[in-house]
Amino acid sequence: MSENQSAKSIENVIIIGSGPAGLTSALYTSRANLEPLMIEGEEAGGQLMITNDVENYPGFEHGITGPELIATLRKQAGRFGTRFITKNVTQVDLSKRPFKVTVGKEEYLAKTIIISTGASAKYLGLPSERQYMSRGVSACATCDGAFFRNVEVGVVGGGDTAMEEANFLTRFASKVYVIHRSDNFRASKIMIDRARKNPKIEFLTYAAVEEVIGDGKSVTGIKLKNMKSNEVNEMKLQGLFIAIGHQPNTKLFNGVLDMNEAGYLKTKPGTTYTNIEGVFAAGDVQDPNYRQAITAAGTGCMAAIDCERWLEANDEAH
């Protein structure tokens, strides 16, 4: 194989995943003439694709829908030469360079990889919950809390996130019910104490949501099962926040890249470097703390700059 031919068949950078992190890294790497190849996945766009109103992304005074924001970012990245493959990555080989990325029967080679596969919120798995997603059911109080002024809402969960979300929601809601299957909470004592001291928060223990009730447009209540008596009662609520955790989409990288106990990719502090040289991670896949579109976009920018500088330092650009 001639040097020229081999250079052509090896991508400078492959970006895996296509939420705000991946699309921002595509924008920056394409503007740096690295001609990125983005393998965006079959469910392209990430969590924003199921978010109706995004009112906290800077630059959109009157808000924007999640799918519109993704479409805008995608066009912007495409304008500078990003190429897209709307399929799922089935395998990666990071044992040697060039790295191998397999998509079905196709194999792609890359000098560097930016991983932006995101994280998925865990849900209860009820059909009614899916029906009212973004219409009263949410997995992000920071994103959606302001839509629930002066109404009663529920928060499902027993960990620190649930306590944090419940406390945050009291800024808007008239009443917040913390719904948990037992009276044994995973949350730290300080977080539980803070929630218990809040006059707007009430704890409903040994309770499980059986069904989300609505009028077809938005949530009007829930069916709540008493775990001790098995009795089911209806309860009026305008919103239901699911706070039972997130699952980072890192299965592809098990045993290969360093992760924390929850499965989030570890990056070197202040950078997007993973434990493998030339492999970078951005967005929710490496962020258990903030999980916002804007912070994901910020780390996408960091990953692109880290990647560009790494290629430059290793004399591998083009």
N, C-alpha and C positions, 0 to 999 in steps of 0.2 A: 504494500500500500504506500503510495507516495505521501510525502509529508503534507502536501496541500490537501490531498483527499482525506487524510486522517484528521487534519485540523478542521475540515468542513463537517465531518461526522461527529465531532465532539462538541457539545454545547458548552458555552462559557458558563451558563447558569441554568439550572432547571428549578422552577418554583413549584412546590407541591402544595396545592390548596389555594382558594380564591376568595377569601373574605377581605376585609379592609387591609389586613397585614400583607397578604400575598399580592393584592392589586397595587398597593403602595410600593412594595419592593419591585414589582414589575415596572411601574412608572419610572422609578429611579434608575433601575438597571438598564431599561431601554433608552432612557435619555443619556446614559453613559456609554451608549453604543455597544452594549454587551449582548444585544439581541436575545433577550430571555425567552425560554420556552416555559409556558405555564401549563401544568397539568391540573386543571381546575376541579376535576371530579364531576361525577354525574349530578350531584346535588350542589352545583356551583353557587358561590355567594355566601355560604355559611349561615350563621344564625340571623343575620339581617334579612334574609329572604322570608323569615316568618315574623318580621317586625313591621307592624303597620306604620306607626308614627315615630320618626326619629327627630326629636326636638332639641337634642343636646349635642349635635355634631356641628362644630363651628362652620360658619359660612352660609348657613341656610336659615335665614331670619324667621321664616314662617314654617320651618320644619320640612321634612321630606320623608317619603316612605322608604323602608329598608331596601326593597327591590329597585327603586329609582336611584338610590345612592349607589348601590352596587353597579347598576347599568352605567351610571355616569363615570365611576372610577374605571370600569372595564373599557369604555370607549376611550378614555384619556390614556390608559396604558397601551391600548391598541394603536392609537394615533402615532405613538413613537416606535412602533414596530414589535410589540409583544405578540408572540404567536400562542394560540390557545388550543389545548386538546381537552375536550369535554368528556373525559373518561376517568375511571378510577385507577390509581396506581395499585398494582397487585403485589409488587415485590420491590425491595431495594437491596442493593449490594454495596455496602460502604466499606468493604474490607480493603479495597485498593482503588487507586485512581487510574483512569477516570472511573467515577462512580457509575453504577448501572441502575437504571430505573426501568422497571418492567410494567407495561400497560397491556394486559391481555397477552397477545402473541408478539407484540412489538417491544423492542428494547431500545432504550435511549442512553447515550453516554454523556456524562457531564463532568466538567472540571470542578464545579461547585454546586451545592444544593442549598436552597432556602426552604425550610419546612414551615408552612403556615397552615397546618391542617385543622387548627382550631380546637374547640372543646364543645361538647354538647351538654346542654342542661339535662339533668335526669328528671323524668316526669313520672306521674303516678300510673300512666298507661290506660287511662279511661277514655273511651271514645268521646264522651261529652267534654272532657278536658281539651282534647284536640279541636273539637268543634268551636270552642270559645277562646282558643288561643288568640292573643292580641285583641280580644273583645271582652276583656274582664279577667282572663287567665294570663298570668305573666310569670316569667322566671327571673325577673330583674327589677327590683324595687327602685334602684337608682335610675333605671331607664324610664320606668312607667309610673312611679309614685305620684307625680304631679297631676296625673289624670284622675286621681281618686280623692279629690278634695271634699271634705265634709260628708263622707259616706263610710259605711262599715266594710272592713275587708278581713280576710283570713290569710294567715301565713302557715303553710304546712312544713314542718321540720322540727328537729330538736338539737341542731348543732349551732355553732357560732354564727354561721351565715343567717340562719332563721332568726336568731335574736337580733342580729344587726339589722336585718331587713325590717323586722317588726318595729324596732326603735326608730328607724329612718321613716317608716310609713306614718308614724304618729305626727309627723310634721304636717301631713295633709289630711289623713283619714280622721274621722270622728272617733272611731274605735277599731282596734286591731285585735283579732283573736289568734293566738298561737295554738295550732292544732297538732297534737302529737299522739302517737299510738300507745305511749306508756307514760310513766312519770319519771322515767330514767332518761335524762338528757345528756347528749354528747358534748354540749356546749360547756365552755369553761365557766367556773363559778362566778367570775366577775361579770360575764355577759348575761348570765341568768339573773343575777342580782339586779343588774341595771334594768333588764326588761320587767322584772317583778315590781320594781319601784316605780315604773312608769304608770301613772293613773289611767292612761288610755289603753293599756294592754291587759287582756284577760287570757289566762291559760285554760285550754280545754284539753285535758289529758285523757288517755284511754279512748281516743276518738280518731276515727278514720273517715276520710272523704270517700263516699260511695259513688257520688254522681254530682256533676255540676249542672245546675238548673239555669235556664235562660229563656228569653222570649224570642229567640231566633237571632236577635241583634246583639244583645249583651247579657252578661251574667246577672241573674236576679237572686240567686241563692245556691245552697248546696244541700245534699243529703248526707247527714252525718251519722255514722254508726258508732254506738257505744260498744267498745271492745269487751266490756265485762258482761253486759246484759244482751248483746247482739241487737238491741233495739235501734231502729233507724228513725231519725227525726229530720224534718226540714228546717233549714235556718236561712234567714234572709241575709244576703251579702251582695255587695256590688262588685267585689273584686276578690280574686284568689291568687295568692303568690306562692309558687312552688319553690321551696328552698331546701331541697334534699340533696343538693350537690351537683357537681359537674363532672363529666367524664372527658378527659383530654383524648383527642383522637391520635393515639400514639402506638396502636397495635403493631403497625408496620416496623416500628423501631425497637420493639422489645428485645432486650438482651444485647442491643447494639449501641444505643445512645444512653447516656446517664439520665435517669429520671428520679423524681422524688417518690415517696411512698404512695402518692395518689396517682402517679403516672404522668405528671407534667415533666416536660423536657427541662433539664437543668442547663442554664447558660451561665457563662462566666460573668460575674457582677459587672454591670455597666456596659456590657456588650451583648451580642447575639451569638457568640461563639459557643458551639456545643463541645463535647469532649473529642470530637473527630475534626481534625484540621480541614477546613474547606466546607464544612457543613454548619449552617446557621439556622437558628429557629426564631420565629417572630410571632407575635399575637398570642391568642388565648392558649395555644398549645404549650406555652412556657410561662403563662401568667395566671396563677391561681388567685391573685389578689384583686386586680382592677376590672378585668374583663369588659372593657368598654371599646366601642368601635374606634374612638379617637386614640386610645392608648395602643390598640392593635396596629393602627395606621402608623403611629410613631415608631414602634419597634420594627415595622416593615421598612421604614425609611432607614433605620439603623442597620438592619440586616443587609440592605442593598449597598450601603456605604462600606460596611465591614467586608462584604463580598468583593466589591470593586477594589478595595485596598489590598485585600488578601491576594487577589489575582495579580495586581500590580507588583506586590512585594515578591511573589513567587514567579514573576515574569511569565504569567500564563494568560494574560489578556489577549484574546484573538489568536 
